[in-house]
Amino acid sequence: MEPADGISRFFQELGRREHEPLLAKVTGRVRFELVEGRRTDRWLVAVDKGRVAVAHQSGPADCVIRTGRALFERLCRGEENALTAVLRGAVVCSGDVELLFAIQRIFPGPSRERRPLSGARGSR
């Protein structure tokens, strides 16, 4: 039984698009391994010059991205940045790292609303 959560919706929507213009120059397979306790949920995303196919399964991949489910949910909502999460070790990437740089484009960006920094210059 597959839960109807934000992660499932994210991957289902990506698969429904069939073509993602942001990945027009990308070819490869990325496996996402989402860990929660002892359970690992796997999603395979195959990209061929923008054509996208998504499967809720394991399989051979050029790039493997492994992280906790909770962090991945925040990535799906645009609350976290994939590359920042890699740099701080919250996301582990193996294989073709260039695919990580390309695939991070599918995640929504942060909200345009920004709170002013207290004490920031020019905020008088």
C-alpha positions as a Markdown table, in Angstrom:
| # | Residue | x | y | z |
|---|---|---|---|---|
| 1 | Met | 0.0 | 0.0 | 0.0 |
| 2 | Glu | 1.5 | 3.3 | -1.1 |
| 3 | Pro | 0.8 | 6.3 | 1.1 |
| 4 | Ala | -0.7 | 9.4 | -0.6 |
| 5 | Asp | 2.0 | 11.7 | 0.7 |
| 6 | Gly | 3.8 | 14.7 | -0.7 |
| 7 | Ile | 6.7 | 12.5 | -2.0 |
| 8 | Ser | 4.3 | 10.2 | -3.9 |
| 9 | Arg | 2.5 | 13.3 | -5.4 |
| 10 | Phe | 5.9 | 14.9 | -6.3 |
| 11 | Phe | 7.0 | 11.8 | -8.3 |
| 12 | Gln | 3.6 | 11.1 | -9.8 |
| 13 | Glu | 3.4 | 14.7 | -11.1 |
| 14 | Leu | 6.9 | 14.5 | -12.5 |
| 15 | Gly | 6.0 | 11.3 | -14.3 |
| 16 | Arg | 2.8 | 12.8 | -15.7 |
| 17 | Arg | 4.8 | 15.6 | -17.3 |
| 18 | Glu | 6.6 | 13.2 | -19.5 |
| 19 | His | 8.8 | 16.0 | -20.7 |
| 20 | Glu | 10.7 | 18.4 | -18.5 |
| 21 | Pro | 12.2 | 21.3 | -20.3 |
| 22 | Leu | 14.6 | 22.0 | -17.5 |
| 23 | Leu | 16.2 | 18.6 | -18.2 |
| 24 | Ala | 16.4 | 19.0 | -22.0 |
| 25 | Lys | 20.1 | 18.4 | -22.2 |
| 26 | Val | 20.2 | 15.6 | -19.6 |
| 27 | Thr | 20.3 | 11.8 | -20.1 |
| 28 | Gly | 20.7 | 9.3 | -17.2 |
| 29 | Arg | 19.0 | 7.4 | -14.5 |
| 30 | Val | 18.7 | 8.6 | -10.9 |
| 31 | Arg | 17.6 | 6.4 | -8.0 |
| 32 | Phe | 16.3 | 8.2 | -4.9 |
| 33 | Glu | 16.6 | 6.2 | -1.7 |
| 34 | Leu | 14.4 | 7.7 | 1.0 |
| 35 | Val | 15.1 | 6.4 | 4.5 |
| 36 | Glu | 12.8 | 6.3 | 7.4 |
| 37 | Gly | 13.9 | 4.1 | 10.3 |
| 38 | Arg | 14.5 | 0.6 | 8.9 |
| 39 | Arg | 12.5 | 1.3 | 5.7 |
| 40 | Thr | 14.0 | 2.5 | 2.5 |
| 41 | Asp | 11.6 | 3.8 | -0.2 |
| 42 | Arg | 13.1 | 3.8 | -3.8 |
| 43 | Trp | 12.1 | 5.8 | -6.8 |
| 44 | Leu | 13.8 | 5.6 | -10.2 |
| 45 | Val | 13.8 | 8.6 | -12.5 |
| 46 | Ala | 15.0 | 8.0 | -16.1 |
| 47 | Val | 15.7 | 11.1 | -18.2 |
| 48 | Asp | 16.5 | 11.1 | -21.9 |
| 49 | Lys | 17.0 | 14.6 | -23.2 |
| 50 | Gly | 14.0 | 15.9 | -21.2 |
| 51 | Arg | 11.8 | 12.9 | -21.6 |
| 52 | Val | 11.1 | 11.7 | -18.0 |
| 53 | Ala | 9.9 | 8.3 | -16.8 |
| 54 | Val | 9.3 | 7.6 | -13.1 |
| 55 | Ala | 8.9 | 4.2 | -11.4 |
| 56 | His | 8.4 | 3.4 | -7.7 |
| 57 | Gln | 11.1 | 0.7 | -7.7 |
| 58 | Ser | 14.8 | 0.1 | -7.4 |
| 59 | Gly | 17.0 | -0.5 | -10.4 |
| 60 | Pro | 20.4 | 0.3 | -11.9 |
| 61 | Ala | 21.2 | 4.0 | -11.9 |
| 62 | Asp | 23.9 | 6.4 | -13.0 |
| 63 | Cys | 23.4 | 8.4 | -9.8 |
| 64 | Val | 22.0 | 7.4 | -6.4 |
| 65 | Ile | 20.7 | 10.1 | -4.0 |
| 66 | Arg | 20.1 | 8.9 | -0.5 |
| 67 | Thr | 18.4 | 10.9 | 2.3 |
| 68 | Gly | 15.8 | 10.8 | 5.0 |
| 69 | Arg | 12.1 | 11.0 | 4.0 |
| 70 | Ala | 11.5 | 14.1 | 6.1 |
| 71 | Leu | 14.3 | 16.1 | 4.4 |
| 72 | Phe | 13.1 | 14.9 | 1.0 |
| 73 | Glu | 9.6 | 16.1 | 1.8 |
| 74 | Arg | 11.0 | 19.5 | 2.5 |
| 75 | Leu | 12.9 | 19.4 | -0.8 |
| 76 | Cys | 9.6 | 18.6 | -2.5 |
| 77 | Arg | 8.0 | 21.7 | -0.9 |
| 78 | Gly | 10.8 | 24.0 | -1.7 |
| 79 | Glu | 11.8 | 24.5 | 1.9 |
| 80 | Glu | 15.3 | 23.0 | 1.4 |
| 81 | Asn | 17.9 | 23.3 | -1.3 |
| 82 | Ala | 19.3 | 20.0 | -2.6 |
| 83 | Leu | 22.8 | 21.2 | -3.1 |
| 84 | Thr | 23.0 | 22.8 | 0.3 |
| 85 | Ala | 21.8 | 19.6 | 1.8 |
| 86 | Val | 24.5 | 17.7 | 0.0 |
| 87 | Leu | 27.2 | 20.1 | 1.2 |
| 88 | Arg | 26.1 | 19.6 | 4.9 |
| 89 | Gly | 26.0 | 15.8 | 4.5 |
| 90 | Ala | 22.2 | 15.5 | 4.9 |
| 91 | Val | 22.0 | 14.1 | 1.3 |
| 92 | Val | 24.5 | 11.5 | 0.1 |
| 93 | Cys | 25.1 | 11.3 | -3.7 |
| 94 | Ser | 27.1 | 8.5 | -5.4 |
| 95 | Gly | 27.8 | 7.9 | -9.0 |
| 96 | Asp | 27.5 | 10.6 | -11.6 |
| 97 | Val | 27.4 | 13.8 | -9.5 |
| 98 | Glu | 26.7 | 15.9 | -12.6 |
| 99 | Leu | 23.2 | 14.2 | -12.6 |
| 100 | Leu | 22.6 | 15.5 | -9.1 |
| 101 | Phe | 23.3 | 19.1 | -10.3 |
| 102 | Ala | 20.9 | 18.6 | -13.2 |
| 103 | Ile | 18.1 | 16.8 | -11.4 |
| 104 | Gln | 18.0 | 19.4 | -8.5 |
| 105 | Arg | 16.3 | 21.6 | -11.1 |
| 106 | Ile | 13.1 | 19.6 | -10.7 |
| 107 | Phe | 12.6 | 20.7 | -7.1 |
| 108 | Pro | 10.7 | 23.9 | -6.4 |
| 109 | Gly | 12.7 | 26.8 | -5.3 |
| 110 | Pro | 12.1 | 28.7 | -2.0 |
| 111 | Ser | 9.2 | 31.0 | -1.6 |
| 112 | Arg | 9.7 | 34.4 | -3.1 |
| 113 | Glu | 8.6 | 35.9 | 0.2 |
| 114 | Arg | 11.6 | 36.8 | 2.2 |
| 115 | Arg | 11.7 | 38.3 | 5.7 |
| 116 | Pro | 14.1 | 41.2 | 6.1 |
| 117 | Leu | 17.2 | 40.4 | 8.1 |
| 118 | Ser | 17.3 | 42.3 | 11.4 |
| 119 | Gly | 20.1 | 44.9 | 11.4 |
| 120 | Ala | 20.6 | 44.5 | 7.6 |
| 121 | Arg | 22.2 | 47.4 | 5.9 |
| 122 | Gly | 19.9 | 49.7 | 4.0 |
| 123 | Ser | 16.8 | 48.6 | 5.9 |
| 124 | Arg | 16.1 | 51.8 | 7.6 |
